[in-house]
Amino acid sequence: MKKIFTLLLILMLGVLAACGGDDTSNDDTGGSDSDNGTDSGETSDGVQSVTAWAWDPNFNIRALELANQAYDGDSEMYVEIIENAQDDIIQRLNAGLSSGTTQGMPNIVLIEDYRAQSFLQSYPDAFYPLTDYINPDDFAQYKVEATSFDGDIYGLPFDTGVSGLYVRTDYLEEAGYTVEDLSDITWKEYIEIGKEVKAATGKDMITLDPNDFGMVRMMLQSAGEWYFEEDGNTPALADNPALEEIFVLYKEMMDADIVKLNSDWSQFVSAFNSGDVATVPTGNWITPSVKAEASQSGNWAVLPLPRLEVDGAVNTSNLGGSSWYVLNQDGKELAAEFLANTFGSNEQFYTDLVTEIGALGTYIPGTQGEAFEQEDPFFGGQAIIQDFATWSEQIPPVNYGMHTYAVDDILKVEMQNYLNGADVGDVLDNAQSQAETQLR
């Protein structure tokens, strides 16, 4: 059967009202159901259509465009891609699904891994299981964990937030260190090296935003731990050795005067683009921002993260990442077929993702080949994509639960109490009590 690859990209500008209420879309067509993403249907020539929601035109939207081009299944389909801000997607999904209707909902939607369980557990019948469409062994296991619920896989794993330690090799050399000296180290060793780097170069070792707990989440997952018990719902903040060590390390970094504080994304990026910090521990998605300062080419390398000193801790972790979900409505089989044929099985497609937009997926068979082995002169000839692909298979799987960001908010306050002199055990006990009360 002839395949038809048709793409319609609609830029959804302005604030999008929740489904079922008044539509405040500013798009020229007046905001009809067809403009906002509807159930699957047919075009005038009888071709079936599915709708996909995602954010970020240069990354996720572009990935869908490439998937549309790569699709070679048996069904004739029309893929309508609609861009929404991530917050708008969350709002509209919650509003629509809580009302018990899928009217105006997409067939395919991108959901951040940290938020997935809140949707799967709150609306258990709203999503179509993809268990029979993919081989879970083909994907990084931490992603399978994040996209599964009650014995089924509901999300098709997409990009990885596999983390690394970006380091300025010239600053290390000035302080008498080599890249090897920062390989396979603990966070305590990292802090001691940071003191030496600061003394020799005047540069801070790291930049941190007190209102962004991504660093804490990244360190916690490296130990195979999270904010909750294995059930994903029972808070596990008190008597959590990994979390306690993270709090202690955070304070030690501050006390050592090796932290350059930032308050938003632009300040975060500016800290390393301007040369004010020697290292950046974060997800691989920061690579384009690091490379944006061309004058620093050849002065960077990427190493495995430092590790905690608790049982089971490793030098790999994750920060961020999202996966594709299919709503349980008309067109679900067609949507699932599209995802399985592209994101779920197409090795060449993943090579295209890397070469076209630098997106590293978590489909293991698709992380091989010349594109992944390419040496990057900006990083001194290091094949960083292959390194990240290798590390992504070693990330400890954890259950992100339903309330990751709510616990973040609790811990931010308690971290400040700890930095101001409170006992670490007391602040984590307080956090535990608050979580148990607020998240019932």
Steps between C-alpha positions, in 0.01 A plus 500: 500500500628839413625693804400858534717720715325825565586745772305796625675711762276743681665748734272545797567854618372658817349334802294195412193454714417161647300264280126524551518872580532803275791473259720809509731388224624787284541293189345638184238231454305604807574209732274223378541142625704417194747773591550381856565132439210261467441127492626321193296547186531497126609755244284578198669220303428242772849485651498444877652768720651512848592802707813550710572761768854598600711798596831647375504546120874440468503174692179307565300647212791443264528141625135444407564647157789259448285213625234595249759482223638169627165322537473204260211301645202357314243761600428818310499778754503873543700620802393835638764644734389776736746697706402596855708617792562219748301675773206538261510130417491412869212738565295387202554129567399536864195708412383268227570169668355609834177586322486146365511596135761465228336761277767739380774267623787379278570141404868533591638722774847562638525487881806568713613187685482669841128569440396177330388308808272782612306459175510119486385458857247783501341393169570125476257439213594804294819362343545215256760236602790457259624177655425298186655756267858514627768277650584647841845339490584730210480808722698634794336343804469820699273633221287185500454543874392862458243417230344191658204459733321199642687250284464679167719738301307812405773728370732446208836617640649792314798716595741448785612753755813293565735718699868576486759724660600767247846624596731779388823313435707819489387599851579152630848512351562841655417347838726198437227248412427286196175364365593161646517656846129580479395162364332252734499735798260568788327830566721554803805468278335735254463766770866467603612537139267796469679677783833454322359620169354810668833575670697461177264665251256711697217312328210340683459126453124498438196723451178424690150647516352450851152489344587224253536157660610324183843450653349325802286273280796412282717408800217303662429284195870414470453309825188323373287702742215749471268705716264205547496136590485248216124550473564853376256656747631453855745781587852381584675819609587430862759229568605514135882466504541617139285810546673584827842475335381726218390766750837479677690523171292796385591689818866400471509647149353824629734514800800430276417812295516315168141576389392777266131556567255554217129576498381397155589319179678793338724550804569126509618497139690824540698354791681253275487691171676793671762267650403559862471132601726199449236225480134448412337179630172464313309323222641448153245744357731783613756414229372752241510777762857412597607496136331835437815672628728410208803667655516218760533224240757241602486598867215271604458131577208296637553247779272271701336669797656482846318249721359495851657287773198282568437139409407455137607846385646525149657769280201524265163669529223680317350847498182552302373319191155430359301221334211463256153390616185397313158594629243223523259623234418455132820475300705350781615202295611723213685732737670206672599355162658831400704521820604134487614529140713809567604570860453134591704316238668712233878506550566734208247743642705528819810572297306779329396636842863525607630652179208737439420632850747337739223303671622188679226242535473204736437234234815292554528344149482853361804629688765345278682603183721773368277785616547391860872443464566844352780684677413851606786751470325737742553233766858424404406225258291309752212292359258639757184363337630144529602563862156633587335205322710259706427679826125511428484120522649516851255747656329350807122464447279665762129566543453877457156477658220752469637793697865565411458875457285536811777339706753726328312799639505357851870420488600842368369659818659239723834534320506869587421414862792257498735754344394744771609262776224246559589133552487293182301224668248750630442667163448165327260394777310823443496438126367149560215630719405766248503253212285251689248776578491674164517200268230277647 
